[in-house]
Amino acid sequence: MSIDKKIIECELQYTKCFSEFVENGNIVRFHDNQLMDMYYHNYTYVYNSNEGKSLKQIIEKEIGLRIFEKSNYCNILLDDVVSEPFWISDKYKAEISTKGFYSLDISCVDKLFMISGCEIKRVVSQAMIDDILFCNLENDEEALGKDFCTRRCYRRGQVYLSDKGVNSYVCYHDGNIIGNCDLFIYNDVAKIEDFSVLDKYQRKGYGTTILKVLIDIALKAGCKTIYLNTYEDETAKEMYMKNGFYKIGESCDLLFRF
């Protein structure tokens, strides 16, 4: 399944809010000098990817550039999936992960359940960035470390408080922080990203409540397509599908470490 070109363009525009970029032929190369160890602020996107010689040549060049920059990784995003393990040589083998792209069936919106008393507030202050950090540390500190979670949150917070167009929202209920989520709108396409609910509030309807509010915002803005992407092995995928999202395509990440 190929991904709609408007969604691909929305994906790239989203990253441009966080990273400098260079477009060269059928690639876009992203750099975020403020957060160089963030894989999804620093990557190369390859249009119309395939498994042939030209793709290997592109990847060889990108690996060379990242090594020259003294990076310890090279992340390549493809608009298709590779069918077999992929490597350039015995030295550079890729860690492969697949993301599914899911679009909302807008006819399902009125059926979405909302928890009474929840407040979904757009991030407009540093204090709210700290609330996102609380969520990040609760969910990701063990896997990613406190330092990275903190740097990532504050770097992304710079964009949330700017006029670049990426808005983040925090969910509260009875004074408690429940979770957070990003919404980015480009032309008439809305991207839902960085969706997170604290473990103790999962499977209780809070995730659906957050989705419903962000979907309503996107629809009021005139969006005709609302989508998200998720790793295919993530449990959240089932929740998205129950709430009216259906699969429209896949992309592939090739992560080379050195």
C-alpha positions as CSV (number, residue, x, y, z in Angstrom):
1,M,0.0,0.0,0.0
2,S,1.5,3.3,-1.0
3,I,1.1,6.4,1.2
4,D,-0.8,9.4,-0.2
5,K,1.5,12.2,-1.4
6,K,-0.3,14.8,0.7
7,I,0.4,12.7,3.9
8,I,4.1,12.3,3.0
9,E,4.3,16.1,2.5
10,C,2.6,16.7,5.9
11,E,5.2,14.3,7.5
12,L,8.1,16.2,6.0
13,Q,6.6,19.6,6.9
14,Y,6.2,18.5,10.5
15,T,9.9,17.5,10.8
16,K,10.8,20.9,9.2
17,C,9.3,22.6,12.3
18,F,12.1,21.0,14.4
19,S,15.0,20.6,12.0
20,E,17.1,22.3,9.4
21,F,16.8,20.5,6.0
22,V,18.4,20.1,2.6
23,E,16.4,18.7,-0.4
24,N,18.5,17.0,-3.0
25,G,16.8,15.1,-5.8
26,N,14.7,12.3,-4.3
27,I,15.9,12.8,-0.7
28,V,15.4,15.2,2.2
29,R,18.1,15.3,4.8
30,F,17.2,16.7,8.3
31,H,19.4,18.0,11.0
32,D,18.6,19.3,14.5
33,N,21.8,20.7,16.0
34,Q,20.0,21.2,19.3
35,L,19.1,17.5,19.7
36,M,21.5,15.5,17.6
37,D,20.7,12.2,19.3
38,M,17.0,12.4,18.4
39,Y,16.5,9.9,15.5
40,Y,13.4,11.6,14.2
41,H,14.9,15.1,14.1
42,N,18.0,13.8,12.3
43,Y,17.3,11.5,9.3
44,T,17.2,11.2,5.6
45,Y,13.9,10.6,3.8
46,V,14.1,8.8,0.5
47,Y,11.2,9.3,-2.0
48,N,10.1,6.4,-4.2
49,S,12.4,4.0,-2.5
50,N,13.3,0.6,-3.8
51,E,15.7,-2.2,-3.0
52,G,17.9,-1.8,-6.0
53,K,21.4,-0.4,-6.6
54,S,20.3,3.2,-6.5
55,L,19.0,2.9,-2.9
56,K,22.2,1.3,-1.7
57,Q,24.2,4.2,-3.3
58,I,22.0,6.7,-1.5
59,I,22.5,5.0,1.8
60,E,26.2,4.6,1.3
61,K,26.5,8.4,0.7
62,E,24.3,9.2,3.8
63,I,26.3,6.9,6.0
64,G,29.5,8.7,4.8
65,L,28.0,12.1,5.6
66,R,26.9,11.1,9.1
67,I,30.3,9.7,9.8
68,F,32.0,12.9,8.6
69,E,29.7,14.8,11.0
70,K,30.9,12.5,13.8
71,S,27.4,11.1,14.3
72,N,27.2,7.5,15.7
73,Y,24.2,6.6,13.6
74,C,22.4,7.1,10.3
75,N,18.6,6.9,10.1
76,I,17.0,6.4,6.7
77,L,13.2,6.6,6.3
78,L,11.7,4.9,3.2
79,D,8.2,5.4,1.8
80,D,8.0,1.7,1.3
81,V,9.1,-1.5,3.1
82,V,12.0,-3.7,2.4
83,S,11.1,-7.4,2.1
84,E,14.4,-8.8,3.4
85,P,17.1,-7.8,5.9
86,F,19.0,-4.9,4.4
87,W,22.7,-4.1,4.7
88,I,25.3,-2.2,2.8
89,S,28.2,-4.4,3.9
90,D,29.2,-6.7,6.7
91,K,30.1,-3.6,8.6
92,Y,26.9,-1.7,8.2
93,K,23.7,-3.7,8.8
94,A,20.4,-2.0,9.3
95,E,18.0,-2.3,12.3
96,I,14.7,-2.4,10.5
97,S,11.4,-1.2,11.9
98,T,8.1,-0.8,10.1
99,K,5.5,1.9,10.8
100,G,1.9,1.7,9.7
101,F,0.0,4.8,8.6
102,Y,-3.6,5.0,9.7
103,S,-6.2,7.4,8.5
104,L,-9.5,8.3,10.3
105,D,-12.9,7.3,8.9
106,I,-14.5,10.6,9.7
107,S,-18.0,9.0,9.8
108,C,-16.9,7.4,13.1
109,V,-16.2,10.6,14.9
110,D,-19.7,11.0,16.5
111,K,-19.4,7.6,18.0
112,L,-16.2,8.4,20.0
113,F,-16.6,8.3,23.8
114,M,-15.5,11.2,26.0
115,I,-14.9,11.2,29.7
116,S,-16.8,13.9,31.5
117,G,-14.7,16.5,33.3
118,C,-11.6,16.0,31.2
119,E,-9.8,19.2,30.2
120,I,-7.6,19.1,27.1
121,K,-5.5,22.3,27.1
122,R,-3.2,23.6,24.4
123,V,0.4,24.1,25.7
124,V,1.0,27.8,26.1
125,S,3.5,28.1,28.9
126,Q,6.7,26.6,30.3
127,A,4.7,25.2,33.2
128,M,2.7,23.1,30.7
129,I,6.0,21.9,29.0
130,D,7.0,20.7,32.5
131,D,3.7,18.7,32.6
132,I,4.6,17.0,29.3
133,L,8.0,16.3,30.9
134,F,6.3,14.6,33.8
135,C,4.4,12.3,31.3
136,N,7.6,11.6,29.4
137,L,9.5,10.6,32.5
138,E,6.7,8.5,33.8
139,N,6.5,6.6,30.5
140,D,10.0,6.7,29.0
141,E,12.6,7.4,31.7
142,E,13.5,3.7,32.3
143,A,14.0,3.0,28.6
144,L,15.5,6.4,27.4
145,G,17.0,8.0,30.5
146,K,16.1,11.1,32.3
147,D,18.7,13.3,30.5
148,F,17.4,12.4,27.0
149,C,13.7,12.7,28.0
150,T,14.4,16.2,29.5
151,R,16.4,17.5,26.6
152,R,13.8,16.1,24.1
153,C,10.9,17.7,25.9
154,Y,12.4,21.1,26.3
155,R,13.7,21.1,22.7
156,R,10.2,20.2,21.4
157,G,8.7,22.7,23.8
158,Q,10.5,25.5,22.0
159,V,8.5,24.6,18.9
160,Y,5.2,24.3,20.8
161,L,5.6,27.8,22.2
162,S,6.5,29.2,18.8
163,D,4.4,30.0,15.7
164,K,5.7,27.1,13.6
165,G,2.3,25.3,13.7
166,V,2.9,22.3,15.9
167,N,0.5,22.4,18.8
168,S,0.8,20.2,21.8
169,Y,-2.1,19.4,24.2
170,V,-2.2,18.1,27.8
171,C,-5.1,16.2,29.3
172,Y,-6.1,16.8,32.9
173,H,-8.8,15.2,35.0
174,D,-9.6,16.2,38.6
175,G,-6.3,18.1,38.8
176,N,-4.2,15.0,37.6
177,I,-2.1,15.0,34.5
178,I,-3.4,12.2,32.3
179,G,-1.4,12.4,29.0
180,N,-0.4,14.5,26.1
181,C,-0.5,14.6,22.3
182,D,0.6,16.8,19.3
183,L,-1.5,18.1,16.5
184,F,0.0,19.5,13.3
185,I,-2.1,20.8,10.4
186,Y,-0.7,21.3,6.9
187,N,-3.1,22.4,4.1
188,D,-6.1,20.2,4.8
189,V,-4.2,17.3,6.4
190,A,-3.9,16.8,10.2
191,K,-1.2,14.7,11.8
192,I,-1.6,13.3,15.3
193,E,1.8,12.6,16.9
194,D,3.5,11.9,20.2
195,F,0.3,10.5,21.7
196,S,0.9,9.3,25.3
197,V,-1.3,8.4,28.3
198,L,0.2,7.5,31.6
199,D,0.1,3.8,32.3
200,K,-2.3,4.0,35.2
201,Y,-4.9,5.8,33.1
202,Q,-4.7,3.5,30.1
203,R,-7.7,1.4,28.9
204,K,-10.1,3.7,30.8
205,G,-11.2,6.0,27.9
206,Y,-8.8,8.8,28.4
207,G,-7.0,8.0,25.1
208,T,-10.2,8.2,23.2
209,T,-11.1,11.4,24.9
210,I,-7.9,13.0,23.8
211,L,-8.3,11.8,20.3
212,K,-11.8,13.1,20.1
213,V,-10.8,16.6,21.1
214,L,-7.9,16.8,18.7
215,I,-10.0,15.4,15.9
216,D,-12.7,18.0,16.5
217,I,-10.1,20.7,16.3
218,A,-8.8,19.4,13.0
219,L,-12.3,19.1,11.5
220,K,-13.1,22.7,12.6
221,A,-9.9,23.8,10.8
222,G,-11.3,22.2,7.6
223,C,-9.1,19.1,7.5
224,K,-10.2,16.4,5.1
225,T,-7.6,13.9,6.2
226,I,-6.6,13.0,9.8
227,Y,-3.9,10.5,10.2
228,L,-1.2,9.1,12.6
229,N,1.5,6.5,12.3
230,T,2.6,3.9,14.8
231,Y,5.0,1.0,15.0
232,E,3.2,-2.1,14.0
233,D,4.0,-3.9,17.2
234,E,2.7,-1.2,19.5
235,T,-0.4,-2.0,21.5
236,A,-1.8,1.5,20.9
237,K,-2.5,0.4,17.3
238,E,-5.5,-1.6,18.5
239,M,-7.0,1.5,20.3
240,Y,-6.6,3.6,17.2
241,M,-8.4,1.0,15.0
242,K,-11.2,0.7,17.5
243,N,-11.7,4.5,17.3
244,G,-12.1,4.5,13.5
245,F,-8.5,4.6,12.1
246,Y,-7.7,2.2,9.3
247,K,-4.5,1.2,7.7
248,I,-3.5,3.1,4.5
249,G,0.2,2.2,4.1
250,E,3.5,1.4,5.6
251,S,6.9,3.0,5.8
252,C,10.3,1.6,6.8
253,D,13.1,2.8,9.0
254,L,16.7,1.7,8.4
255,L,18.9,2.6,11.4
256,F,22.6,2.1,11.0
257,R,24.8,2.4,14.1
258,F,28.6,2.9,14.0
